[in-house]
């Protein structure tokens, strides 16, 4: 299936849902927010959120930080 992920066109085989795409990309669902065709998806990401050819996904990763001491 052809999808646009974070502005990049990608061809990804055997995906039907948002859960499938996270699994394929090896992304932990607890560390992301996802926009599907200009609408934010609520967590937990429902398995019923299906994908169609040329859908647009924006996947925002949360990165933890820490303090450094010198």
PQR file of N, CA, C, O and H, with PARSE charges and radii, in Angstrom:
ATOM      1  N   UNK A   1       0.848  -1.172   0.000 -0.4000 1.5000
ATOM      2  CA  UNK A   1       0.000   0.000   0.000 -0.0000 2.0000
ATOM      3  C   UNK A   1       0.893   1.234   0.000  0.5500 1.7000
ATOM      4  O   UNK A   1       1.910   1.272   0.693 -0.5500 1.4000
ATOM      5  N   UNK A   2       0.518   2.226  -0.766 -0.4000 1.5000
ATOM      6  CA  UNK A   2       1.249   3.491  -0.790 -0.0000 2.0000
ATOM      7  C   UNK A   2       0.640   4.435   0.226  0.5500 1.7000
ATOM      8  O   UNK A   2      -0.566   4.683   0.227 -0.5500 1.4000
ATOM      9  H   UNK A   2      -0.308   2.195  -1.330  0.4000 1.0000
ATOM     10  N   UNK A   3       1.495   4.956   1.091 -0.4000 1.5000
ATOM     11  CA  UNK A   3       1.083   5.892   2.135 -0.0000 2.0000
ATOM     12  C   UNK A   3       2.027   7.080   2.129  0.5500 1.7000
ATOM     13  O   UNK A   3       3.149   6.993   1.630 -0.5500 1.4000
ATOM     14  H   UNK A   3       2.475   4.754   1.090  0.4000 1.0000
ATOM     15  N   UNK A   4       1.570   8.183   2.683 -0.4000 1.5000
ATOM     16  CA  UNK A   4       2.444   9.332   2.886 -0.0000 2.0000
ATOM     17  C   UNK A   4       2.644   9.452   4.393  0.5500 1.7000
ATOM     18  O   UNK A   4       1.713   9.770   5.133 -0.5500 1.4000
ATOM     19  H   UNK A   4       0.658   8.255   3.088  0.4000 1.0000
ATOM     20  N   UNK A   5       3.874   9.193   4.836 -0.4000 1.5000
ATOM     21  CA  UNK A   5       4.186   9.199   6.254 -0.0000 2.0000
ATOM     22  C   UNK A   5       5.177  10.315   6.531  0.5500 1.7000
ATOM     23  O   UNK A   5       6.292  10.320   6.010 -0.5500 1.4000
ATOM     24  H   UNK A   5       4.631   8.935   4.235  0.4000 1.0000
ATOM     25  N   UNK A   6       4.752  11.264   7.363 -0.4000 1.5000
ATOM     26  CA  UNK A   6       5.565  12.432   7.697 -0.0000 2.0000
ATOM     27  C   UNK A   6       6.096  13.115   6.426  0.5500 1.7000
ATOM     28  O   UNK A   6       7.258  13.515   6.352 -0.5500 1.4000
ATOM     29  H   UNK A   6       3.846  11.259   7.786  0.4000 1.0000
ATOM     30  N   UNK A   7       5.210  13.232   5.437 -0.4000 1.5000
ATOM     31  CA  UNK A   7       5.541  13.936   4.207 -0.0000 2.0000
ATOM     32  C   UNK A   7       6.283  13.120   3.163  0.5500 1.7000
ATOM     33  O   UNK A   7       6.545  13.622   2.070 -0.5500 1.4000
ATOM     34  H   UNK A   7       4.266  12.907   5.497  0.4000 1.0000
ATOM     35  N   UNK A   8       6.630  11.870   3.470 -0.4000 1.5000
ATOM     36  CA  UNK A   8       7.367  11.013   2.542 -0.0000 2.0000
ATOM     37  C   UNK A   8       6.475   9.912   2.012  0.5500 1.7000
ATOM     38  O   UNK A   8       5.793   9.235   2.781 -0.5500 1.4000
ATOM     39  H   UNK A   8       6.418  11.462   4.358  0.4000 1.0000
ATOM     40  N   UNK A   9       6.476   9.728   0.693 -0.4000 1.5000
ATOM     41  CA  UNK A   9       5.700   8.649   0.099 -0.0000 2.0000
ATOM     42  C   UNK A   9       6.425   7.329   0.335  0.5500 1.7000
ATOM     43  O   UNK A   9       7.610   7.197   0.029 -0.5500 1.4000
ATOM     44  H   UNK A   9       7.030  10.278   0.068  0.4000 1.0000
ATOM     45  N   UNK A  10       5.693   6.345   0.887 -0.4000 1.5000
ATOM     46  CA  UNK A  10       6.282   5.038   1.176 -0.0000 2.0000
ATOM     47  C   UNK A  10       5.344   3.950   0.692  0.5500 1.7000
ATOM     48  O   UNK A  10       4.123   4.079   0.770 -0.5500 1.4000
ATOM     49  H   UNK A  10       4.730   6.452   1.135  0.4000 1.0000
ATOM     50  N   UNK A  11       5.933   2.880   0.194 -0.4000 1.5000
ATOM     51  CA  UNK A  11       5.167   1.708  -0.197 -0.0000 2.0000
ATOM     52  C   UNK A  11       5.423   0.638   0.861  0.5500 1.7000
ATOM     53  O   UNK A  11       6.548   0.162   1.017 -0.5500 1.4000
ATOM     54  H   UNK A  11       6.925   2.775   0.131  0.4000 1.0000
ATOM     55  N   UNK A  12       4.365   0.264   1.587 -0.4000 1.5000
ATOM     56  CA  UNK A  12       4.508  -0.670   2.698 -0.0000 2.0000
ATOM     57  C   UNK A  12       3.551  -1.839   2.475  0.5500 1.7000
ATOM     58  O   UNK A  12       2.344  -1.640   2.334 -0.5500 1.4000
ATOM     59  H   UNK A  12       3.451   0.650   1.461  0.4000 1.0000
ATOM     60  N   UNK A  13       4.088  -3.053   2.444 -0.4000 1.5000
ATOM     61  CA  UNK A  13       3.243  -4.217   2.180 -0.0000 2.0000
ATOM     62  C   UNK A  13       2.462  -4.690   3.405  0.5500 1.7000
ATOM     63  O   UNK A  13       2.900  -4.526   4.543 -0.5500 1.4000
ATOM     64  H   UNK A  13       5.068  -3.215   2.559  0.4000 1.0000
ATOM     65  N   UNK A  14       1.314  -5.271   3.147 -0.4000 1.5000
ATOM     66  CA  UNK A  14       0.534  -5.985   4.165 -0.0000 2.0000
ATOM     67  C   UNK A  14       0.144  -5.161   5.386  0.5500 1.7000
ATOM     68  O   UNK A  14       0.218  -5.654   6.512 -0.5500 1.4000
ATOM     69  H   UNK A  14       0.958  -5.404   2.222  0.4000 1.0000
ATOM     70  N   UNK A  15      -0.268  -3.924   5.180 -0.4000 1.5000
ATOM     71  CA  UNK A  15      -0.787  -3.131   6.297 -0.0000 2.0000
ATOM     72  C   UNK A  15      -2.240  -2.779   6.004  0.5500 1.7000
ATOM     73  O   UNK A  15      -2.613  -2.464   4.874 -0.5500 1.4000
ATOM     74  H   UNK A  15      -0.328  -3.524   4.266  0.4000 1.0000
ATOM     75  N   UNK A  16      -3.046  -2.842   7.059 -0.4000 1.5000
ATOM     76  CA  UNK A  16      -4.457  -2.501   6.911 -0.0000 2.0000
ATOM     77  C   UNK A  16      -4.906  -1.454   7.921  0.5500 1.7000
ATOM     78  O   UNK A  16      -5.841  -0.695   7.667 -0.5500 1.4000
ATOM     79  H   UNK A  16      -2.744  -3.098   7.977  0.4000 1.0000
ATOM     80  N   UNK A  17      -4.226  -1.420   9.081 -0.4000 1.5000
ATOM     81  CA  UNK A  17      -4.638  -0.509  10.150 -0.0000 2.0000
ATOM     82  C   UNK A  17      -3.445   0.310  10.640  0.5500 1.7000
ATOM     83  O   UNK A  17      -2.295   0.043  10.291 -0.5500 1.4000
ATOM     84  H   UNK A  17      -3.467  -2.037   9.287  0.4000 1.0000
ATOM     85  N   UNK A  18      -3.752   1.301  11.449 -0.4000 1.5000
ATOM     86  CA  UNK A  18      -2.693   2.107  12.065 -0.0000 2.0000
ATOM     87  C   UNK A  18      -1.831   1.229  12.964  0.5500 1.7000
ATOM     88  O   UNK A  18      -0.614   1.406  13.015 -0.5500 1.4000
ATOM     89  H   UNK A  18      -4.686   1.518  11.733  0.4000 1.0000
ATOM     90  N   UNK A  19      -2.440   0.294  13.667 -0.4000 1.5000
ATOM     91  CA  UNK A  19      -1.660  -0.640  14.493 -0.0000 2.0000
ATOM     92  C   UNK A  19      -0.639  -1.402  13.650  0.5500 1.7000
ATOM     93  O   UNK A  19       0.502  -1.591  14.069 -0.5500 1.4000
ATOM     94  H   UNK A  19      -3.429   0.150  13.625  0.4000 1.0000
ATOM     95  N   UNK A  20      -1.057  -1.836  12.460 -0.4000 1.5000
ATOM     96  CA  UNK A  20      -0.147  -2.553  11.555 -0.0000 2.0000
ATOM     97  C   UNK A  20       1.055  -1.703  11.171  0.5500 1.7000
ATOM     98  O   UNK A  20       2.181  -2.198  11.135 -0.5500 1.4000
ATOM     99  H   UNK A  20      -1.984  -1.682  12.119  0.4000 1.0000
ATOM    100  N   UNK A  21       0.823  -0.441  10.886 -0.4000 1.5000
ATOM    101  CA  UNK A  21       1.924   0.430  10.447 -0.0000 2.0000
ATOM    102  C   UNK A  21       2.907   0.660  11.585  0.5500 1.7000
ATOM    103  O   UNK A  21       4.116   0.706  11.356 -0.5500 1.4000
ATOM    104  H   UNK A  21      -0.092  -0.039  10.915  0.4000 1.0000
ATOM    105  N   UNK A  22       2.404   0.807  12.815 -0.4000 1.5000
ATOM    106  CA  UNK A  22       3.298   0.973  13.967 -0.0000 2.0000
ATOM    107  C   UNK A  22       4.141  -0.281  14.174  0.5500 1.7000
ATOM    108  O   UNK A  22       5.335  -0.191  14.460 -0.5500 1.4000
ATOM    109  H   UNK A  22       1.422   0.770  13.001  0.4000 1.0000
ATOM    110  N   UNK A  23       3.526  -1.435  14.030 -0.4000 1.5000
ATOM    111  CA  UNK A  23       4.248  -2.693  14.160 -0.0000 2.0000
ATOM    112  C   UNK A  23       5.311  -2.819  13.065  0.5500 1.7000
ATOM    113  O   UNK A  23       6.446  -3.202  13.348 -0.5500 1.4000
ATOM    114  H   UNK A  23       2.556  -1.508  13.797  0.4000 1.0000
ATOM    115  N   UNK A  24       4.955  -2.501  11.825 -0.4000 1.5000
ATOM    116  CA  UNK A  24       5.888  -2.578  10.706 -0.0000 2.0000
ATOM    117  C   UNK A  24       7.081  -1.641  10.915  0.5500 1.7000
ATOM    118  O   UNK A  24       8.224  -2.006  10.639 -0.5500 1.4000
ATOM    119  H   UNK A  24       4.033  -2.190  11.595  0.4000 1.0000
ATOM    120  N   UNK A  25       6.801  -0.429  11.406 -0.4000 1.5000
ATOM    121  CA  UNK A  25       7.863   0.566  11.610 -0.0000 2.0000
ATOM    122  C   UNK A  25       8.595   0.388  12.941  0.5500 1.7000
ATOM    123  O   UNK A  25       9.526   1.132  13.249 -0.5500 1.4000
ATOM    124  H   UNK A  25       5.873  -0.132  11.630  0.4000 1.0000
ATOM    125  N   UNK A  26       8.164  -0.608  13.732 -0.4000 1.5000
ATOM    126  CA  UNK A  26       8.759  -0.887  15.041 -0.0000 2.0000
ATOM    127  C   UNK A  26       8.708   0.337  15.960  0.5500 1.7000
ATOM    128  O   UNK A  26       9.698   0.720  16.582 -0.5500 1.4000
ATOM    129  H   UNK A  26       7.407  -1.212  13.482  0.4000 1.0000
ATOM    130  N   UNK A  27       7.528   0.928  16.018 -0.4000 1.5000
ATOM    131  CA  UNK A  27       7.300   2.106  16.853 -0.0000 2.0000
ATOM    132  C   UNK A  27       6.428   1.701  18.032  0.5500 1.7000
ATOM    133  O   UNK A  27       5.385   1.072  17.853 -0.5500 1.4000
ATOM    134  H   UNK A  27       6.723   0.617  15.512  0.4000 1.0000
ATOM    135  N   UNK A  28       6.853   2.059  19.227 -0.4000 1.5000
ATOM    136  CA  UNK A  28       6.083   1.782  20.435 -0.0000 2.0000
ATOM    137  C   UNK A  28       4.913   2.764  20.506  0.5500 1.7000
ATOM    138  O   UNK A  28       5.133   3.974  20.559 -0.5500 1.4000
ATOM    139  H   UNK A  28       7.700   2.570  19.372  0.4000 1.0000
ATOM    140  N   UNK A  29       3.681   2.268  20.508 -0.4000 1.5000
ATOM    141  CA  UNK A  29       2.517   3.154  20.477 -0.0000 2.0000
ATOM    142  C   UNK A  29       2.421   4.128  21.643  0.5500 1.7000
ATOM    143  O   UNK A  29       1.800   5.182  21.509 -0.5500 1.4000
ATOM    144  H   UNK A  29       3.502   1.285  20.465  0.4000 1.0000
ATOM    145  N   UNK A  30       3.014   3.802  22.771 -0.4000 1.5000
ATOM    146  CA  UNK A  30       2.911   4.699  23.924 -0.0000 2.0000
ATOM    147  C   UNK A  30       3.767   5.945  23.789  0.5500 1.7000
ATOM    148  O   UNK A  30       3.618   6.884  24.571 -0.5500 1.4000
ATOM    149  H   UNK A  30       3.518   2.945  22.880  0.4000 1.0000
ATOM    150  N   UNK A  31       4.661   5.970  22.812 -0.4000 1.5000
ATOM    151  CA  UNK A  31       5.575   7.102  22.660 -0.0000 2.0000
ATOM    152  C   UNK A  31       5.275   7.968  21.444  0.5500 1.7000
ATOM    153  O   UNK A  31       6.144   8.715  20.993 -0.5500 1.4000
ATOM    154  H   UNK A  31       4.783   5.207  22.177  0.4000 1.0000
ATOM    155  N   UNK A  32       4.059   7.882  20.905 -0.4000 1.5000
ATOM    156  CA  UNK A  32       3.739   8.653  19.702 -0.0000 2.0000
ATOM    157  C   UNK A  32       2.334   9.237  19.758  0.5500 1.7000
ATOM    158  O   UNK A  32       1.476   8.793  20.521 -0.5500 1.4000
ATOM    159  H   UNK A  32       3.353   7.275  21.271  0.4000 1.0000
ATOM    160  N   UNK A  33       2.137  10.243  18.925 -0.4000 1.5000
ATOM    161  CA  UNK A  33       0.816  10.784  18.593 -0.0000 2.0000
ATOM    162  C   UNK A  33       0.694  10.603  17.087  0.5500 1.7000
ATOM    163  O   UNK A  33       1.685  10.721  16.367 -0.5500 1.4000
ATOM    164  H   UNK A  33       2.834  10.604  18.305  0.4000 1.0000
ATOM    165  N   UNK A  34      -0.507  10.320  16.607 -0.4000 1.5000
ATOM    166  CA  UNK A  34      -0.686  10.070  15.182 -0.0000 2.0000
ATOM    167  C   UNK A  34      -1.845  10.896  14.642  0.5500 1.7000
ATOM    168  O   UNK A  34      -2.932  10.950  15.218 -0.5500 1.4000
ATOM    169  H   UNK A  34      -1.313  10.225  17.192  0.4000 1.0000
ATOM    170  N   UNK A  35      -1.567  11.537  13.511 -0.4000 1.5000
ATOM    171  CA  UNK A  35      -2.591  12.247  12.768 -0.0000 2.0000
ATOM    172  C   UNK A  35      -2.851  11.453  11.488  0.5500 1.7000
ATOM    173  O   UNK A  35      -1.920  11.155  10.741 -0.5500 1.4000
ATOM    174  H   UNK A  35      -0.684  11.494  13.043  0.4000 1.0000
ATOM    175  N   UNK A  36      -4.093  11.118  11.240 -0.4000 1.5000
ATOM    176  CA  UNK A  36      -4.480  10.320  10.066 -0.0000 2.0000
ATOM    177  C   UNK A  36      -5.402  11.172   9.205  0.5500 1.7000
ATOM    178  O   UNK A  36      -6.527  11.482   9.597 -0.5500 1.4000
ATOM    179  H   UNK A  36      -4.850  11.361  11.847  0.4000 1.0000
ATOM    180  N   UNK A  37      -4.907  11.550   8.019 -0.4000 1.5000
ATOM    181  CA  UNK A  37      -5.683  12.403   7.108 -0.0000 2.0000
ATOM    182  C   UNK A  37      -6.237  13.641   7.817  0.5500 1.7000
ATOM    183  O   UNK A  37      -7.429  13.940   7.736 -0.5500 1.4000
ATOM    184  H   UNK A  37      -3.993  11.299   7.701  0.4000 1.0000
ATOM    185  N   UNK A  38      -5.348  14.351   8.511 -0.4000 1.5000
ATOM    186  CA  UNK A  38      -5.651  15.622   9.186 -0.0000 2.0000
ATOM    187  C   UNK A  38      -6.527  15.506  10.429  0.5500 1.7000
ATOM    188  O   UNK A  38      -7.050  16.514  10.904 -0.5500 1.4000
ATOM    189  H   UNK A  38      -4.380  14.109   8.576  0.4000 1.0000
ATOM    190  N   UNK A  39      -6.699  14.297  10.967 -0.4000 1.5000
ATOM    191  CA  UNK A  39      -7.452  14.124  12.210 -0.0000 2.0000
ATOM    192  C   UNK A  39      -6.599  13.330  13.192  0.5500 1.7000
ATOM    193  O   UNK A  39      -6.063  12.274  12.854 -0.5500 1.4000
ATOM    194  H   UNK A  39      -6.274  13.478  10.581  0.4000 1.0000
ATOM    195  N   UNK A  40      -6.480  13.857  14.427 -0.4000 1.5000
ATOM    196  CA  UNK A  40      -5.721  13.151  15.455 -0.0000 2.0000
ATOM    197  C   UNK A  40      -6.472  11.908  15.890  0.5500 1.7000
ATOM    198  O   UNK A  40      -7.694  11.933  16.039 -0.5500 1.4000
ATOM    199  H   UNK A  40      -6.916  14.714  14.701  0.4000 1.0000
ATOM    200  N   UNK A  41      -5.745  10.827  16.091 -0.4000 1.5000
ATOM    201  CA  UNK A  41      -6.332   9.566  16.565 -0.0000 2.0000
ATOM    202  C   UNK A  41      -6.111   9.492  18.067  0.5500 1.7000
ATOM    203  O   UNK A  41      -5.005   9.726  18.556 -0.5500 1.4000
ATOM    204  H   UNK A  41      -4.753  10.807  15.970  0.4000 1.0000
ATOM    205  N   UNK A  42      -7.160   9.167  18.787 -0.4000 1.5000
ATOM    206  CA  UNK A  42      -7.048   9.029  20.244 -0.0000 2.0000
ATOM    207  C   UNK A  42      -6.386   7.713  20.613  0.5500 1.7000
ATOM    208  O   UNK A  42      -6.540   6.704  19.925 -0.5500 1.4000
ATOM    209  H   UNK A  42      -8.059   8.977  18.390  0.4000 1.0000
ATOM    210  N   UNK A  43      -5.646   7.747  21.717 -0.4000 1.5000
ATOM    211  CA  UNK A  43      -5.040   6.528  22.250 -0.0000 2.0000
ATOM    212  C   UNK A  43      -6.062   5.834  23.134  0.5500 1.7000
ATOM    213  O   UNK A  43      -6.929   6.509  23.689 -0.5500 1.4000
ATOM    214  H   UNK A  43      -5.522   8.567  22.276  0.4000 1.0000
ATOM    215  N   UNK A  44      -6.002   4.547  23.286 -0.4000 1.5000
ATOM    216  CA  UNK A  44      -5.144   3.646  22.518 -0.0000 2.0000
ATOM    217  C   UNK A  44      -5.604   3.635  21.071  0.5500 1.7000
ATOM    218  O   UNK A  44      -6.796   3.754  20.789 -0.5500 1.4000
ATOM    219  H   UNK A  44      -5.297   3.999  22.835  0.4000 1.0000
ATOM    220  N   UNK A  45      -4.655   3.490  20.153 -0.4000 1.5000
ATOM    221  CA  UNK A  45      -4.997   3.548  18.740 -0.0000 2.0000
ATOM    222  C   UNK A  45      -5.912   2.386  18.392  0.5500 1.7000
ATOM    223  O   UNK A  45      -5.537   1.224  18.545 -0.5500 1.4000
ATOM    224  H   UNK A  45      -3.686   3.393  20.382  0.4000 1.0000
ATOM    225  N   UNK A  46      -7.107   2.702  17.925 -0.4000 1.5000
ATOM    226  CA  UNK A  46      -8.050   1.613  17.646 -0.0000 2.0000
ATOM    227  C   UNK A  46      -7.631   0.784  16.437  0.5500 1.7000
ATOM    228  O   UNK A  46      -7.182   1.312  15.420 -0.5500 1.4000
ATOM    229  H   UNK A  46      -7.412   3.646  17.801  0.4000 1.0000
ATOM    230  N   UNK A  47      -7.787  -0.511  16.577 -0.4000 1.5000
ATOM    231  CA  UNK A  47      -7.485  -1.422  15.467 -0.0000 2.0000
ATOM    232  C   UNK A  47      -8.453  -1.197  14.318  0.5500 1.7000
ATOM    233  O   UNK A  47      -8.225  -1.669  13.204 -0.5500 1.4000
ATOM    234  H   UNK A  47      -8.151  -0.940  17.404  0.4000 1.0000
ATOM    235  N   UNK A  48      -9.538  -0.474  14.591 -0.4000 1.5000
ATOM    236  CA  UNK A  48     -10.526  -0.200  13.553 -0.0000 2.0000
ATOM    237  C   UNK A  48     -10.147   0.986  12.672  0.5500 1.7000
ATOM    238  O   UNK A  48     -10.835   1.267  11.690 -0.5500 1.4000
ATOM    239  H   UNK A  48      -9.723  -0.090  15.496  0.4000 1.0000
ATOM    240  N   UNK A  49      -9.062   1.687  13.007 -0.4000 1.5000
ATOM    241  CA  UNK A  49      -8.613   2.795  12.160 -0.0000 2.0000
ATOM    242  C   UNK A  49      -7.901   2.199  10.956  0.5500 1.7000
ATOM    243  O   UNK A  49      -6.706   1.908  11.002 -0.5500 1.4000
ATOM    244  H   UNK A  49      -8.503   1.458  13.804  0.4000 1.0000
ATOM    245  N   UNK A  50      -8.657   2.023   9.882 -0.4000 1.5000
ATOM    246  CA  UNK A  50      -8.107   1.380   8.697 -0.0000 2.0000
ATOM    247  C   UNK A  50      -7.441   2.388   7.776  0.5500 1.7000
ATOM    248  O   UNK A  50      -7.760   3.577   7.776 -0.5500 1.4000
ATOM    249  H   UNK A  50      -9.628   2.259   9.845  0.4000 1.0000
ATOM    250  N   UNK A  51      -6.512   1.873   6.998 -0.4000 1.5000
ATOM    251  CA  UNK A  51      -5.765   2.697   6.054 -0.0000 2.0000
ATOM    252  C   UNK A  51      -6.221   2.405   4.637  0.5500 1.7000
ATOM    253  O   UNK A  51      -6.635   1.290   4.318 -0.5500 1.4000
ATOM    254  H   UNK A  51      -6.253   0.907   6.998  0.4000 1.0000
ATOM    255  N   UNK A  52      -6.141   3.428   3.787 -0.4000 1.5000
ATOM    256  CA  UNK A  52      -6.471   3.281   2.374 -0.0000 2.0000
ATOM    257  C   UNK A  52      -5.313   3.836   1.550  0.5500 1.7000
ATOM    258  O   UNK A  52      -4.486   4.597   2.052 -0.5500 1.4000
ATOM    259  H   UNK A  52      -5.805   4.334   4.046  0.4000 1.0000
ATOM    260  N   UNK A  53      -5.267   3.452   0.305 -0.4000 1.5000
ATOM    261  CA  UNK A  53      -4.218   3.895  -0.611 -0.0000 2.0000
ATOM    262  C   UNK A  53      -4.070   5.424  -0.549  0.5500 1.7000
ATOM    263  O   UNK A  53      -5.052   6.162  -0.626 -0.5500 1.4000
ATOM    264  H   UNK A  53      -5.938   2.834  -0.104  0.4000 1.0000
ATOM    265  N   UNK A  54      -2.824   5.873  -0.409 -0.4000 1.5000
ATOM    266  CA  UNK A  54      -2.444   7.293  -0.381 -0.0000 2.0000
ATOM    267  C   UNK A  54      -2.930   8.058   0.845  0.5500 1.7000
ATOM    268  O   UNK A  54      -2.985   9.288   0.817 -0.5500 1.4000
ATOM    269  H   UNK A  54      -2.026   5.274  -0.347  0.4000 1.0000
ATOM    270  N   UNK A  55      -3.284   7.353   1.924 -0.4000 1.5000
ATOM    271  CA  UNK A  55      -3.601   8.043   3.173 -0.0000 2.0000
ATOM    272  C   UNK A  55      -2.360   8.769   3.669  0.5500 1.7000
ATOM    273  O   UNK A  55      -1.231   8.396   3.352 -0.5500 1.4000
ATOM    274  H   UNK A  55      -3.239   6.355   1.947  0.4000 1.0000
ATOM    275  N   UNK A  56      -2.596   9.822   4.462 -0.4000 1.5000
ATOM    276  CA  UNK A  56      -1.511  10.609   5.041 -0.0000 2.0000
ATOM    277  C   UNK A  56      -1.456  10.374   6.546  0.5500 1.7000
ATOM    278  O   UNK A  56      -2.462  10.488   7.247 -0.5500 1.4000
ATOM    279  H   UNK A  56      -3.513  10.125   4.720  0.4000 1.0000
ATOM    280  N   UNK A  57      -0.255  10.042   7.028 -0.4000 1.5000
ATOM    281  CA  UNK A  57      -0.029   9.870   8.460 -0.0000 2.0000
ATOM    282  C   UNK A  57       1.089  10.797   8.903  0.5500 1.7000
ATOM    283  O   UNK A  57       2.125  10.894   8.245 -0.5500 1.4000
ATOM    284  H   UNK A  57       0.562   9.950   6.459  0.4000 1.0000
ATOM    285  N   UNK A  58       0.879  11.463   9.999 -0.4000 1.5000
ATOM    286  CA  UNK A  58       1.949  12.201  10.669 -0.0000 2.0000
ATOM    287  C   UNK A  58       2.162  11.479  11.983  0.5500 1.7000
ATOM    288  O   UNK A  58       1.248  11.383  12.802 -0.5500 1.4000
ATOM    289  H   UNK A  58       0.038  11.384  10.534  0.4000 1.0000
ATOM    290  N   UNK A  59       3.356  10.975  12.182 -0.4000 1.5000
ATOM    291  CA  UNK A  59       3.685  10.238  13.400 -0.0000 2.0000
ATOM    292  C   UNK A  59       4.695  11.075  14.175  0.5500 1.7000
ATOM    293  O   UNK A  59       5.812  11.310  13.715 -0.5500 1.4000
ATOM    294  H   UNK A  59       4.098  11.053  11.516  0.4000 1.0000
ATOM    295  N   UNK A  60       4.285  11.519  15.357 -0.4000 1.5000
ATOM    296  CA  UNK A  60       5.117  12.380  16.193 -0.0000 2.0000
ATOM    297  C   UNK A  60       5.662  11.548  17.334  0.5500 1.7000
ATOM    298  O   UNK A  60       4.902  11.010  18.140 -0.5500 1.4000
ATOM    299  H   UNK A  60       3.377  11.328  15.732  0.4000 1.0000
ATOM    300  N   UNK A  61       6.982  11.442  17.403 -0.4000 1.5000
ATOM    301  CA  UNK A  61       7.656  10.678  18.462 -0.0000 2.0000
ATOM    302  C   UNK A  61       7.962  11.575  19.639  0.5500 1.7000
ATOM    303  O   UNK A  61       8.368  12.724  19.466 -0.5500 1.4000
ATOM    304  H   UNK A  61       7.599  11.879  16.748  0.4000 1.0000
ATOM    305  N   UNK A  62       7.769  11.058  20.826 -0.4000 1.5000
ATOM    306  CA  UNK A  62       8.177  11.766  22.031 -0.0000 2.0000
ATOM    307  C   UNK A  62       9.539  11.249  22.442  0.5500 1.7000
ATOM    308  O   UNK A  62       9.766  10.041  22.511 -0.5500 1.4000
ATOM    309  H   UNK A  62       7.439  10.124  20.967  0.4000 1.0000
ATOM    310  N   UNK A  63      10.435  12.168  22.712 -0.4000 1.5000
ATOM    311  CA  UNK A  63      11.785  11.790  23.100 -0.0000 2.0000
ATOM    312  C   UNK A  63      12.021  12.298  24.504  0.5500 1.7000
ATOM    313  O   UNK A  63      11.866  13.486  24.787 -0.5500 1.4000
ATOM    314  H   UNK A  63      10.251  13.150  22.657  0.4000 1.0000
ATOM    315  N   UNK A  64      12.395  11.390  25.373 -0.4000 1.5000
ATOM    316  CA  UNK A  64      12.683  11.772  26.752 -0.0000 2.0000
ATOM    317  C   UNK A  64      14.048  12.419  26.864  0.5500 1.7000
ATOM    318  O   UNK A  64      14.981  12.085  26.135 -0.5500 1.4000
ATOM    319  H   UNK A  64      12.521  10.425  25.143  0.4000 1.0000
ATOM    320  N   UNK A  65      14.135  13.313  27.755 -0.4000 1.5000
ATOM    321  CA  UNK A  65      15.411  13.978  27.977 -0.0000 2.0000
ATOM    322  C   UNK A  65      15.793  13.877  29.434  0.5500 1.7000
ATOM    323  O   UNK A  65      15.031  13.371  30.258 -0.5500 1.4000
ATOM    324  H   UNK A  65      13.377  13.585  28.347  0.4000 1.0000
ATOM    325  N   UNK A  66      16.906  14.331  29.726 -0.4000 1.5000
ATOM    326  CA  UNK A  66      17.363  14.303  31.113 -0.0000 2.0000
ATOM    327  C   UNK A  66      18.232  15.499  31.363  0.5500 1.7000
ATOM    328  O   UNK A  66      18.497  16.300  30.467 -0.5500 1.4000
ATOM    329  H   UNK A  66      17.526  14.741  29.057  0.4000 1.0000
ATOM    330  N   UNK A  67      18.656  15.605  32.547 -0.4000 1.5000
ATOM    331  CA  UNK A  67      19.553  16.705  32.855 -0.0000 2.0000
ATOM    332  C   UNK A  67      20.979  16.178  32.870  0.5500 1.7000
ATOM    333  O   UNK A  67      21.232  15.001  33.130 -0.5500 1.4000
ATOM    334  H   UNK A  67      18.441  14.953  33.275  0.4000 1.0000
ATOM    335  N   UNK A  68      21.865  17.051  32.593 -0.4000 1.5000
ATOM    336  CA  UNK A  68      23.272  16.645  32.648 -0.0000 2.0000
ATOM    337  C   UNK A  68      23.954  17.425  33.753  0.5500 1.7000
ATOM    338  O   UNK A  68      23.624  18.579  34.026 -0.5500 1.4000
ATOM    339  H   UNK A  68      21.660  18.007  32.382  0.4000 1.0000
ATOM    340  N   UNK A  69      24.880  16.789  34.358 -0.4000 1.5000
ATOM    341  CA  UNK A  69      25.655  17.466  35.394 -0.0000 2.0000
ATOM    342  C   UNK A  69      27.098  17.528  34.949  0.5500 1.7000
ATOM    343  O   UNK A  69      27.599  16.625  34.278 -0.5500 1.4000
ATOM    344  H   UNK A  69      25.149  15.852  34.136  0.4000 1.0000
ATOM    345  N   UNK A  70      27.735  18.566  35.316 -0.4000 1.5000
ATOM    346  CA  UNK A  70      29.143  18.736  34.913 -0.0000 2.0000
ATOM    347  C   UNK A  70      30.038  18.658  36.103  0.5500 1.7000
ATOM    348  O   UNK A  70      31.256  18.778  35.969 -0.5500 1.4000
ATOM    349  H   UNK A  70      27.328  19.299  35.861  0.4000 1.0000
TER
END
